[in-house]
């Protein structure tokens, strides 16, 4: 089935705001990972973020996929959840938060390219231009002069951006089945992603880490708020808004991460960071504006021939 049709600008504004809540909340992942969760268990963090929340959604909605949607839900769950989350946590652990966030900010560029190949949309310069501007802005905000680059962390960050970009694009192409709520649709993907992660987690990391009260709070936040709630808003927004507009909203995640670092960890934002903030915010705003329509000029009105009498 297909996605719901996009509404006018006035109707799209509240939906855009709700969709933007998802990447804004995801911006807390970096500080929660480093300050709350036990280190060295990125697969377990992704698994615990996905599967319990997915099972809760299935229990609440009592809706399962039908027909071809078993396979589609599995593919989307692996791309959006099963592969993306561990890559996100690996990048967050092995890189400074700013570097990891900048690599993740490349997702709008990935979506702009994939929209041509997957959605058969014409290649547009504006999404590429403002996507690159957003990456530049995020880089100015969050990458310091002493940032350390780790090869595995950089690869994980780029792979995460590509994986999520493909998942977003396929979600837009396949839409959501008629009569299936965003919560049920999210539950399918979280469950599929969590089941994909289960064997990888216990084969790759062994026994789960010890979870104290602080870690339990972090996992609850990432699973229920940063997983179930935000993914439901995100997938709902993908179905209603242009895919490139949704993708550029992802720039909010590193901006929120940088803001939390300044507020909670005492990190400072100088003039360069403020310029980066302005560039990234400008990319987000321009990314929500409708593309200029090219209306062909009306052909000249033919002048009736005069016949002699």
C-alpha positions in Angstrom: 0.0 0.0 0.0 1.1 3.6 -0.3 1.8 6.4 2.1 -0.8 9.0 3.1 -0.8 12.0 0.8 1.2 15.0 1.8 -1.0 17.9 2.9 -0.6 21.6 2.4 2.0 23.7 4.2 -0.3 24.7 7.1 -1.3 21.1 7.7 2.3 19.9 7.4 3.6 22.2 10.1 2.3 20.4 13.2 3.3 17.0 11.6 6.8 18.4 10.9 7.1 19.5 14.5 6.0 16.1 15.8 8.4 14.3 13.5 11.2 16.6 14.6 10.8 15.4 18.2 12.3 12.1 17.2 15.8 13.3 16.2 15.7 15.8 19.0 15.2 13.0 21.5 17.8 10.8 19.7 20.2 13.6 20.4 20.2 12.4 24.0 21.7 9.0 22.9 25.3 10.3 23.1 25.2 11.6 26.6 23.1 8.6 27.9 25.5 6.2 26.3 28.6 7.8 27.8 27.2 8.8 31.2 24.7 6.0 32.0 25.4 2.8 30.1 28.1 0.2 30.8 30.9 0.7 28.3 31.8 -2.0 25.7 28.4 -3.4 25.0 27.0 -1.5 21.9 25.2 -4.6 20.6 23.5 -5.2 23.9 22.5 -1.5 24.1 20.9 -1.8 20.6 19.2 -5.1 21.5 17.7 -3.8 24.7 16.6 -0.6 23.1 14.7 -2.5 20.3 13.2 -5.8 21.3 11.4 -5.0 24.6 9.8 -1.9 23.1 8.8 -3.8 20.0 7.1 -6.5 22.0 5.3 -3.9 24.0 4.0 -2.3 20.8 2.8 -5.7 19.5 1.1 -6.5 22.7 -0.7 -3.2 22.8 -1.8 -3.1 19.1 -2.3 -6.8 18.5 -1.5 -6.3 14.9 0.8 -8.5 12.9 2.1 -8.2 9.3 0.3 -9.9 6.5 1.4 -11.3 3.2 4.4 -9.5 1.7 4.7 -7.2 4.7 6.4 -10.0 6.7 9.4 -9.6 4.4 9.1 -5.8 4.1 8.9 -5.4 7.9 11.9 -7.6 8.4 14.0 -5.6 5.8 12.9 -2.2 7.3 13.5 -3.5 10.9 17.1 -4.6 10.0 18.0 -1.4 8.2 16.3 1.1 10.6 16.9 -0.8 13.8 19.0 -4.0 13.7 22.0 -2.6 11.8 21.6 1.1 12.6 21.5 1.0 16.4 24.7 -1.0 17.0 26.5 1.1 14.4 25.3 4.2 16.2 26.5 2.9 19.6 29.9 1.7 18.2 30.4 5.2 16.7 29.3 6.8 20.0 31.8 4.7 22.0 34.8 4.8 19.7 34.6 8.5 18.6 34.1 11.8 20.3 30.5 12.6 20.3 31.0 15.5 17.8 32.7 13.3 15.2 30.1 10.6 15.5 27.3 13.2 15.2 28.9 14.8 12.1 29.2 11.4 10.4 25.5 10.7 11.2 24.6 14.1 9.8 25.5 12.9 6.3 22.2 11.0 6.2 20.3 13.8 4.3 22.9 13.5 1.5 22.4 9.7 1.4 18.6 10.1 1.2 18.9 12.8 -1.5 20.9 10.4 -3.7 18.8 7.3 -2.9 15.6 9.3 -3.7 16.8 9.3 -7.3 17.5 5.6 -7.5 14.7 4.2 -5.3 11.9 6.7 -5.6 12.6 7.7 -9.2 12.7 11.4 -8.2 14.7 13.7 -10.4 18.1 14.7 -9.0 17.7 18.1 -7.2 20.6 20.3 -6.4 18.8 22.0 -3.4 18.7 18.9 -1.1 22.3 18.1 -1.8 23.4 21.7 -1.3 21.6 22.2 2.0 22.5 18.7 3.1 26.1 19.5 2.7 25.6 22.9 4.4 24.0 21.0 7.3 27.0 18.6 7.6 29.4 21.6 7.6 27.3 23.3 10.3 27.2 20.3 12.5 30.9 19.8 12.0 31.6 23.4 13.1 29.4 22.9 16.2 30.7 19.6 17.5 34.2 18.8 16.2 37.0 20.3 18.3 40.6 20.9 17.1 41.8 17.9 19.2 39.3 15.4 17.9 40.6 11.9 17.6 39.6 9.7 14.6 39.3 6.0 15.0 39.0 4.0 11.8 36.4 1.5 13.1 34.4 4.3 14.6 34.4 6.4 11.4 33.4 3.3 9.4 30.6 2.6 11.8 29.3 6.2 11.7 29.3 6.3 7.9 27.7 2.9 7.6 25.0 3.9 10.1 24.2 7.0 8.0 23.9 4.9 4.9 21.9 2.2 6.6 19.4 4.6 8.1 19.2 6.6 4.8 18.3 3.4 2.9 15.7 2.5 5.6 14.1 5.9 5.4 13.9 5.8 1.6 12.4 2.3 1.5 9.9 3.2 4.2 8.8 6.1 2.0 8.5 3.9 -1.1 6.6 1.1 0.6 4.5 3.3 2.8 2.4 1.8 5.6 -0.4 -0.7 5.1 -4.0 0.7 5.3 -5.5 0.2 8.7 -2.1 -0.3 10.4 -1.3 2.3 13.1 2.1 4.0 13.4 2.6 2.2 16.7 2.0 -1.2 15.2 4.2 -0.4 12.2 6.9 0.7 14.7 6.4 -2.5 16.7 7.0 -4.7 13.6 10.3 -3.0 12.9 11.6 -2.8 16.5 10.8 -6.5 17.0 12.4 -7.5 13.7 15.5 -5.4 14.5 15.7 -6.8 18.1 15.4 -10.4 16.8 18.1 -9.7 14.3 20.4 -8.4 17.1 19.7 -11.2 19.6 22.1 -13.8 18.2 24.7 -11.2 17.2 24.6 -9.7 20.7 25.2 -12.9 22.7 27.7 -14.4 20.2 29.7 -11.1 19.9 29.5 -9.8 23.5 28.8 -12.8 25.6 27.0 -12.4 28.9 25.1 -9.2 29.4 26.8 -6.5 31.6 25.8 -5.8 35.2 23.0 -3.3 35.2 22.7 -1.0 38.1 20.0 1.6 38.7 21.7 4.2 36.6 22.1 1.9 33.6 18.5 0.7 34.0 17.3 4.3 33.8 19.4 4.8 30.7 18.0 1.7 29.0 14.4 2.6 29.9 14.8 6.1 28.4 16.4 4.8 25.2 13.9 1.9 24.8 10.6 3.6 25.7 11.1 7.2 24.8 14.1 7.1 22.4 12.8 3.9 20.8 9.1 3.2 20.9 7.7 6.8 21.0 10.1 8.5 18.8 10.2 5.8 16.1 6.4 5.9 15.9 6.5 9.7 15.3 9.4 9.2 12.8 7.7 6.6 10.6 4.4 8.6 10.7 6.3 11.6 9.5 8.0 9.7 6.7 4.6 8.7 5.3 3.3 12.2 5.3 6.2 14.5 4.4 8.7 14.6 1.6 11.5 12.1 2.3 14.3 14.7 1.9 12.5 17.0 4.3 12.3 14.3 6.9 15.9 13.3 6.5 17.2 16.8 7.1 15.4 16.9 10.4 18.0 14.4 11.5 20.4 17.3 11.9 18.5 18.2 15.1 20.1 15.1 16.8 23.7 16.4 16.9 22.5 19.9 17.7 20.7 18.6 20.8 23.7 16.5 21.7 25.9 19.6 21.6 23.5 21.6 23.6 23.3 19.0 26.3 27.1 18.8 26.4 27.2 22.6 27.0 24.4 22.5 29.6 25.3 19.4 31.5 29.0 18.7 30.9 30.3 22.3 31.0 31.3 22.3 27.3 31.6 25.7 25.8 30.2 27.0 22.5 32.3 29.7 20.9 31.7 31.9 17.9 32.6 29.1 15.4 30.1 26.8 17.1 27.4 29.4 17.0 28.0 29.9 13.2 27.7 26.2 12.8 24.5 26.2 14.7 23.1 28.9 12.4 24.1 26.9 9.3 22.6 23.7 10.5 19.4 25.4 11.6 19.1 27.1 8.2 19.5 23.8 6.5 16.7 22.3 8.6 14.3 25.3 7.9 15.1 25.4 4.2 14.7 21.7 3.9 11.1 22.0 5.0 10.2 24.6 2.4 8.3 23.2 -0.7 10.4 22.9 -3.8 9.8 25.7 -6.3 7.3 24.6 -8.9 8.2 25.0 -12.5 5.0 25.8 -14.3 5.5 25.9 -18.1 4.5 29.2 -19.6 1.2 29.1 -21.4 1.5 28.9 -25.2 0.6 32.1 -27.0 -3.0 32.4 -28.0 -3.3 31.7 -31.7 -4.6 34.7 -33.7 -7.5 33.7 -35.9 -6.8 34.1 -39.6 -8.7 36.8 -41.4 -10.4 35.7 -44.5 -11.1 38.1 -47.3 -14.6 38.7 -48.5 
